[in-house]
Amino acid sequence: MSKFKEINPTEITQSPFEMIGKDWLLLSAGNKESFNTMTVSWGGVGVLWNKNVVFTFIRPQRYTLGFVEKEDYFTLSGFGKDFRKELAFCGAKSGRDVDKAKETGLTPNFDENAPYFDEAKIVLVCKKLYKQNFAPECFTDESLDNANYAAKDYHKMFIGEIVKVLVKE
Ligand SMILES: Cc1cc2nc3c(=O)[nH]c(=O)nc-3n(C[C@H](O)[C@H](O)[C@H](O)COP(=O)(O)O)c2cc1C
């Protein structure tokens, strides 16, 4: 089984712009009986309420949303460029129709009862703190609303405290 070691969030060396925007992440939630994962490339890491946090944005039609809503924890798994094909798959197919772990061969593991993947290079285990839907009246640049939400499928933002960072030894 893959070996991870725990580090402090402040020891993460990779640029978040690269880790999230370029390499993409798998956002996973659920439990050993039932879980789901999806690719995300929008999000952030930072500091809020004196805690190290992640910001993640989930559209209402994602199957993963129900799992994140239900559970206290979720994870973000980073793989680098080696797993592009698998992440593209998890970002194109829905867990309503396919078993993504089975189809990609990725190996699920659990921490705080939240799923992550053994093949990951880095895993952020996050405890939910806050959730809020984007709303049309809140855009100060309305062109973003028009460009991204023709279907009015506004993202729901989740802020999670990074309670554990696992990296490959
Ligand atoms: C590179 C990439 C990044 C994505 N980022 C997000 C995101 O940040 N938020 C989101 O709601 N969907 C995002 N998606 C779309 C979901 O990953 C996709 O709809 C997925 O099939 C949802 O799976 P699910 O229905 O099993 O939850 C992204 C897709 C790709 C390919």
The ligand as an SDF file (V2000), in Angstrom:
LIG
                    3D

 31 33  0  0  0  0  0  0  0  0999 V2000
  -10.5970   19.9710  -15.5910 C   0  0  0  0  0  0  0  0  0  0  0  0
  -11.9680   19.9540  -15.0140 C   0  0  0  0  0  0  0  0  0  0  0  0
  -12.2640   20.7790  -13.9410 C   0  0  0  0  0  0  0  0  0  0  0  0
  -13.5410   20.8050  -13.3630 C   0  0  0  0  0  0  0  0  0  0  0  0
  -13.7870   21.6250  -12.2970 N   0  0  0  0  0  0  0  0  0  0  0  0
  -15.0170   21.6370  -11.7360 C   0  0  0  0  0  0  0  0  0  0  0  0
  -15.2910   22.4740  -10.6020 C   0  0  0  0  0  0  0  0  0  0  0  0
  -14.4110   23.1600  -10.0570 O   0  0  0  0  0  0  0  0  0  0  0  0
  -16.5620   22.4710  -10.1110 N   0  0  0  0  0  0  0  0  0  0  0  0
  -17.5740   21.7220  -10.6760 C   0  0  0  0  0  0  0  0  0  0  0  0
  -18.7170   21.7630  -10.1990 O   0  0  0  0  0  0  0  0  0  0  0  0
  -17.3210   20.9050  -11.7240 N   0  0  0  0  0  0  0  0  0  0  0  0
  -16.0790   20.8360  -12.2650 C   0  0  0  0  0  0  0  0  0  0  0  0
  -15.8140   20.0010  -13.3080 N   0  0  0  0  0  0  0  0  0  0  0  0
  -16.8890   19.1320  -13.8340 C   0  0  0  0  0  0  0  0  0  0  0  0
  -17.0700   17.8270  -13.0380 C   0  0  0  0  0  0  0  0  0  0  0  0
  -15.8420   17.2390  -12.7020 O   0  0  0  0  0  0  0  0  0  0  0  0
  -17.8790   16.8450  -13.9150 C   0  0  0  0  0  0  0  0  0  0  0  0
  -19.1250   17.4040  -14.2430 O   0  0  0  0  0  0  0  0  0  0  0  0
  -18.0360   15.4750  -13.3010 C   0  0  0  0  0  0  0  0  0  0  0  0
  -18.4450   14.5760  -14.3040 O   0  0  0  0  0  0  0  0  0  0  0  0
  -19.0370   15.4580  -12.1510 C   0  0  0  0  0  0  0  0  0  0  0  0
  -19.1320   14.1380  -11.6920 O   0  0  0  0  0  0  0  0  0  0  0  0
  -20.2630   13.6420  -10.6840 P   0  0  0  0  0  0  0  0  0  0  0  0
  -21.6140   13.8400  -11.3570 O   0  0  0  0  0  0  0  0  0  0  0  0
  -19.9240   12.1900  -10.4760 O   0  0  0  0  0  0  0  0  0  0  0  0
  -20.1320   14.4640   -9.4380 O   0  0  0  0  0  0  0  0  0  0  0  0
  -14.5490   19.9640  -13.8960 C   0  0  0  0  0  0  0  0  0  0  0  0
  -14.2530   19.1070  -14.9680 C   0  0  0  0  0  0  0  0  0  0  0  0
  -12.9730   19.0870  -15.5160 C   0  0  0  0  0  0  0  0  0  0  0  0
  -12.6580   18.1470  -16.6590 C   0  0  0  0  0  0  0  0  0  0  0  0
  1  2  1  0
  2  3  1  0
  2 30  2  0
  3  4  2  0
  4  5  1  0
  4 28  1  0
  5  6  2  0
  6  7  1  0
  6 13  1  0
  7  8  2  0
  7  9  1  0
  9 10  1  0
 10 11  2  0
 10 12  1  0
 12 13  2  0
 13 14  1  0
 14 15  1  0
 14 28  1  0
 15 16  1  0
 16 17  1  0
 16 18  1  0
 18 19  1  0
 18 20  1  0
 20 21  1  0
 20 22  1  0
 22 23  1  0
 23 24  1  0
 24 25  2  0
 24 26  1  0
 24 27  1  0
 28 29  2  0
 29 30  1  0
 30 31  1  0
M  END
$$$$
